[in-house]
Amino acid sequence: MKKILSLPHRLCESTCYVNGLEDILTWKGADFIDYLLSLVGGMAGFAYLRFKKADPPCMVYWGANPKYLMNDLAEIIGFEETVIEGKIFKNTFPKLKEFIDDGKPVVAGALDMYYLHYYPALYKKTHMPIHYVLVVGYDNEEQTLSVHDCGHKNVQKVSYDEFEKALNVKVPGMSNKNTIRTFSLPEKIPSEFEVAKNGFSLKAEKFLNPPIRLFGVPAMRKLSEEVFEWDNKKCFEHMVTYATIPPMLPEKFENSHGMRFWQASVLETLGEKYRINNWSESSKLFRESGEKIIDLCKAALKQDTQKISALLRQIADLEEKAYELLKDIK
């Protein structure tokens, strides 16, 4: 038995966590600019976490946890999400096929890219359990699944065996083993303008006034004071790794902007398209912030705490001004 769903597919690298949802929304008639859903969902964010027993004990993230990103997007767009997680594969896999039979594509992940043959630089070489794909079909005779992947234009086929191994990963705070999800969309999907207006307004409130000082502007200012206490090289490397696209220690730093260049580009385009001056003005501030994050990454690999602290204060000031411009767009 086999079944495959025919969906449009958006090629947009480094957006695996929302790429499947974007394909489903496009399939149902929506049309959003690249990176919009990633950004309003929380990417180009900031979190500063400290756990004495963690490795490293201090962690800085410039994005968002995909698990919570979907919660924010559900609030912005109005969809309902069905999540199956933490079960053994032999119980999850029949449910995945059942969803496909019912005409529902399935987002699967986190997946370990070690088992994805169409990434030859990683396949059977490097474990990287951070990836997501959209499953659009299965073939019991071939023993393969058909998937859309944000980094590949065409449908990819993954064997049942390697898919099982890829999905059998637990990423603390991000994903349980064997996690799949489907979406029930609202009868009327919000327009691009509505998603941008409501999404950036929600993000601004969370960035400026988070419930705890681990996130957003307060976290940047907190870290600018506490970075002088850091004495673990891995903490500095973590700060750089998660400012870089894709997350890794870079040899060059042009992609180490914490996704602020993405945010600047989207706001510039939408500001011009919808004649929203505040979006255009905030775009300039995020562009400047991205440049400073690149400088911060260079300083972090030298463990130059004085420079890191000064740059964090500057970034916080820039982004505070930028997010004030994003609040309450009419």
C-alpha positions as CSV (number, residue, x, y, z in Angstrom):
1,M,0.0,0.0,0.0
2,K,1.2,3.5,-0.7
3,K,-0.1,7.1,-0.5
4,I,1.4,10.4,-1.5
5,L,0.0,13.9,-1.1
6,S,0.8,16.5,-3.7
7,L,1.7,19.8,-2.0
8,P,3.6,23.0,-3.1
9,H,7.0,23.2,-1.5
10,R,9.0,26.2,-0.4
11,L,12.8,26.0,-0.6
12,C,14.1,28.1,2.3
13,E,17.1,26.8,4.1
14,S,17.5,27.0,7.9
15,T,13.7,27.2,8.5
16,C,13.0,23.5,9.0
17,Y,10.9,24.1,12.1
18,V,8.3,26.0,10.2
19,N,8.8,24.9,6.6
20,G,6.3,22.1,6.8
21,L,3.7,24.4,8.2
22,E,4.4,26.9,5.5
23,D,3.9,24.2,2.8
24,I,0.5,23.3,4.4
25,L,-0.6,26.9,4.6
26,T,0.4,27.5,0.9
27,W,-1.4,24.3,-0.1
28,K,-4.5,25.9,1.5
29,G,-4.1,29.2,-0.3
30,A,-2.0,31.4,2.1
31,D,1.0,33.4,0.9
32,F,3.7,34.7,3.2
33,I,7.1,36.2,2.6
34,D,10.1,33.9,3.4
35,Y,11.1,33.9,7.0
36,L,8.0,35.7,8.3
37,L,6.7,32.8,10.2
38,S,10.1,32.0,11.7
39,L,10.5,35.5,12.9
40,V,7.0,36.2,14.4
41,G,7.3,32.7,16.0
42,G,10.3,33.8,17.9
43,M,13.5,33.4,15.8
44,A,15.9,36.4,16.1
45,G,15.1,36.2,19.8
46,F,17.3,36.1,22.9
47,A,17.5,33.8,25.9
48,Y,20.2,33.5,28.6
49,L,20.1,30.4,30.8
50,R,22.3,29.3,33.7
51,F,22.4,25.8,35.2
52,K,25.3,24.8,37.4
53,K,25.2,21.1,36.4
54,A,24.7,21.8,32.6
55,D,27.4,21.6,30.0
56,P,28.0,24.4,29.5
57,P,26.6,26.0,32.6
58,C,25.8,29.3,30.8
59,M,23.9,29.2,27.5
60,V,22.8,31.9,25.1
61,Y,20.3,31.3,22.4
62,W,19.5,33.9,19.7
63,G,16.4,32.0,18.4
64,A,13.4,30.2,19.8
65,N,12.6,26.7,20.9
66,P,10.6,25.2,18.1
67,K,8.3,23.6,20.6
68,Y,7.2,27.1,21.9
69,L,7.5,28.7,18.5
70,M,4.5,26.6,17.3
71,N,2.5,27.8,20.3
72,D,3.0,31.4,19.3
73,L,2.2,30.7,15.7
74,A,-1.0,29.0,16.7
75,E,-2.0,32.1,18.6
76,I,-1.1,34.4,15.7
77,I,-2.6,32.2,12.9
78,G,-5.4,30.4,14.7
79,F,-4.6,26.8,13.9
80,E,-4.9,23.8,16.2
81,E,-2.0,21.4,16.6
82,T,-2.1,17.7,17.3
83,V,1.2,16.4,18.8
84,I,2.2,12.8,19.4
85,E,5.4,12.4,21.3
86,G,7.4,10.2,23.6
87,K,5.9,6.9,22.4
88,I,7.8,4.0,20.9
89,F,8.2,4.1,17.1
90,K,6.0,1.0,16.4
91,N,3.1,2.8,18.0
92,T,3.8,6.2,16.4
93,F,4.5,5.0,12.8
94,P,1.0,3.6,12.1
95,K,-0.5,6.9,13.3
96,L,1.7,8.8,10.9
97,K,0.4,6.6,8.0
98,E,-3.1,7.1,9.2
99,F,-2.7,10.9,9.1
100,I,-1.4,10.7,5.5
101,D,-4.3,8.4,4.5
102,D,-6.6,11.1,5.9
103,G,-5.0,13.8,3.7
104,K,-3.0,15.4,6.6
105,P,0.8,16.0,6.0
106,V,2.9,15.3,9.1
107,V,5.7,17.4,10.5
108,A,8.3,15.0,12.0
109,G,11.1,16.0,14.4
110,A,13.4,16.6,15.9
111,L,15.3,14.3,13.6
112,D,19.0,13.3,13.7
113,M,20.5,14.4,10.4
114,Y,23.1,11.6,10.8
115,Y,20.5,9.3,9.1
116,L,19.4,11.6,6.3
117,H,21.2,10.4,3.2
118,Y,20.5,13.5,1.2
119,Y,22.8,15.6,3.5
120,P,26.1,13.8,2.5
121,A,28.3,16.1,4.6
122,L,26.5,14.8,7.7
123,Y,25.2,11.3,6.7
124,K,26.8,8.6,8.9
125,K,29.4,11.2,9.9
126,T,27.9,13.7,12.4
127,H,25.0,13.5,14.8
128,M,22.8,16.6,14.6
129,P,19.4,16.1,16.2
130,I,17.8,19.4,15.3
131,H,16.1,18.9,12.0
132,Y,12.4,18.8,10.9
133,V,10.7,17.5,7.7
134,L,7.2,17.3,6.3
135,V,6.1,13.8,5.6
136,V,3.8,13.7,2.5
137,G,3.7,10.1,1.6
138,Y,4.7,6.5,2.3
139,D,5.2,3.3,0.2
140,N,5.1,0.0,1.9
141,E,6.5,-1.9,-1.0
142,E,9.6,0.4,-1.3
143,Q,9.7,0.8,2.5
144,T,10.2,4.5,2.1
145,L,8.7,7.8,3.2
146,S,8.4,10.8,1.0
147,V,9.4,14.1,2.6
148,H,9.6,17.8,1.9
149,D,12.8,19.3,3.3
150,C,13.5,23.0,3.6
151,G,16.9,22.6,2.0
152,H,15.9,20.6,-1.0
153,K,13.6,21.4,-3.9
154,N,12.4,18.0,-4.8
155,V,10.7,15.3,-2.7
156,Q,13.2,13.1,-0.8
157,K,12.7,9.5,0.0
158,V,13.9,8.1,3.4
159,S,13.8,4.4,4.3
160,Y,11.6,3.3,7.1
161,D,14.6,2.0,8.9
162,E,16.6,5.2,8.8
163,F,13.6,7.3,9.5
164,E,13.0,5.3,12.7
165,K,16.6,5.9,13.8
166,A,16.4,9.6,12.9
167,L,13.2,10.1,14.9
168,N,14.4,8.2,17.9
169,V,16.1,11.2,19.6
170,K,15.3,13.2,22.6
171,V,16.5,16.8,22.7
172,P,15.9,18.1,26.3
173,G,13.6,21.1,26.3
174,M,13.1,20.9,22.5
175,S,11.7,17.5,21.5
176,N,10.8,14.1,22.8
177,K,11.5,10.9,21.0
178,N,9.3,10.0,18.0
179,T,7.5,13.4,17.8
180,I,5.1,14.0,15.0
181,R,2.4,16.8,14.6
182,T,-0.4,17.7,12.3
183,F,-2.4,20.9,12.0
184,S,-6.1,21.9,11.7
185,L,-6.2,25.3,10.0
186,P,-8.8,28.0,10.7
187,E,-11.6,28.4,8.1
188,K,-10.1,31.8,7.2
189,I,-6.3,32.0,7.3
190,P,-5.0,35.5,8.3
191,S,-3.4,37.6,5.5
192,E,0.3,38.3,5.4
193,F,-0.3,41.8,6.8
194,E,-2.4,40.5,9.7
195,V,0.2,37.8,10.5
196,A,3.0,40.4,10.4
197,K,1.1,43.1,12.4
198,N,-0.1,40.7,15.1
199,G,3.0,38.6,15.2
200,F,5.5,41.4,15.5
201,S,3.3,43.1,18.1
202,L,3.2,39.9,20.2
203,K,6.9,39.4,19.8
204,A,7.6,43.0,20.8
205,E,5.7,42.6,24.0
206,K,7.4,39.4,24.9
207,F,10.9,40.8,24.1
208,L,10.4,44.0,26.0
209,N,8.4,42.7,28.9
210,P,9.1,39.0,29.4
211,P,7.7,37.3,32.4
212,I,11.2,36.5,33.7
213,R,14.6,38.1,33.0
214,L,15.9,35.1,31.1
215,F,14.5,36.4,27.8
216,G,14.6,39.5,25.6
217,V,16.1,42.9,26.4
218,P,16.2,42.2,30.2
219,A,18.2,39.1,29.6
220,M,20.7,41.0,27.4
221,R,21.3,43.6,30.2
222,K,21.5,40.8,32.8
223,L,24.2,39.0,30.8
224,S,26.1,42.2,30.2
225,E,26.6,42.4,34.0
226,E,27.2,38.7,34.6
227,V,29.5,37.8,31.7
228,F,32.5,39.0,33.7
229,E,31.9,35.9,35.9
230,W,32.2,33.4,33.0
231,D,35.3,31.2,33.2
232,N,34.2,28.3,30.9
233,K,35.3,28.4,27.2
234,K,32.3,26.4,26.2
235,C,29.9,29.2,27.4
236,F,31.5,31.6,25.0
237,E,31.4,29.1,22.2
238,H,27.7,28.4,22.9
239,M,27.0,32.1,22.5
240,V,28.6,32.1,19.1
241,T,27.2,28.8,17.9
242,Y,23.6,29.8,18.4
243,A,24.1,33.2,16.8
244,T,25.3,31.4,13.6
245,I,23.2,30.0,10.8
246,P,23.2,27.0,10.8
247,P,24.3,26.6,14.5
248,M,28.0,25.9,14.5
249,L,31.3,27.5,15.4
250,P,32.1,29.6,12.3
251,E,35.3,30.1,10.4
252,K,33.9,33.3,9.0
253,F,31.3,35.5,10.7
254,E,29.0,36.7,8.0
255,N,26.2,34.3,9.1
256,S,26.7,35.0,12.8
257,H,24.1,37.8,13.1
258,G,21.5,36.1,15.3
259,M,19.0,36.1,12.4
260,R,18.8,39.9,12.7
261,F,19.5,40.3,9.0
262,W,16.5,38.1,8.3
263,Q,14.4,40.3,10.5
264,A,15.7,43.5,9.0
265,S,15.1,42.2,5.4
266,V,11.5,41.1,6.1
267,L,10.6,44.3,7.9
268,E,12.1,46.4,5.1
269,T,10.2,44.5,2.4
270,L,6.9,44.6,4.4
271,G,7.4,48.2,5.4
272,E,7.7,49.2,1.8
273,K,4.9,46.9,0.6
274,Y,2.3,48.1,3.2
275,R,3.7,51.6,3.7
276,I,4.3,51.1,7.4
277,N,7.1,53.5,8.3
278,N,7.7,51.9,11.8
279,W,8.5,48.6,10.1
280,S,11.0,50.3,7.8
281,E,12.6,52.2,10.7
282,S,12.9,49.2,12.9
283,S,14.5,47.3,10.0
284,K,17.5,49.7,10.1
285,L,17.9,49.2,13.8
286,F,17.9,45.4,13.5
287,R,20.4,45.6,10.7
288,E,22.7,47.6,13.0
289,S,22.0,45.1,15.8
290,G,23.0,42.2,13.5
291,E,26.3,43.9,12.7
292,K,27.0,44.3,16.5
293,I,26.1,40.6,17.1
294,I,28.8,39.7,14.5
295,D,31.3,41.9,16.5
296,L,30.1,40.2,19.7
297,C,30.8,36.7,18.3
298,K,34.3,37.7,17.4
299,A,34.9,39.1,20.9
300,A,33.3,35.9,22.4
301,L,35.8,33.6,20.8
302,K,38.5,35.7,22.3
303,Q,36.7,35.7,25.6
304,D,36.9,39.5,25.7
305,T,34.3,40.1,28.5
306,Q,34.8,43.8,28.5
307,K,33.9,44.1,24.8
308,I,31.1,41.5,25.1
309,S,29.5,43.5,27.9
310,A,29.6,46.8,26.0
311,L,28.2,45.3,22.8
312,L,25.4,43.6,24.7
313,R,24.3,46.9,26.2
314,Q,24.4,48.5,22.7
315,I,22.4,45.6,21.2
316,A,19.8,45.9,24.0
317,D,19.4,49.6,23.4
318,L,19.0,49.1,19.6
319,E,16.5,46.3,20.0
320,E,14.5,48.1,22.7
321,K,14.0,51.0,20.2
322,A,13.2,48.6,17.4
323,Y,10.6,46.7,19.3
324,E,8.9,49.9,20.6
325,L,8.3,50.7,16.9
326,L,6.7,47.3,16.3
327,K,4.0,47.7,19.0
328,D,0.4,48.5,18.2
329,I,0.7,48.8,14.4
330,K,-2.7,49.9,13.0
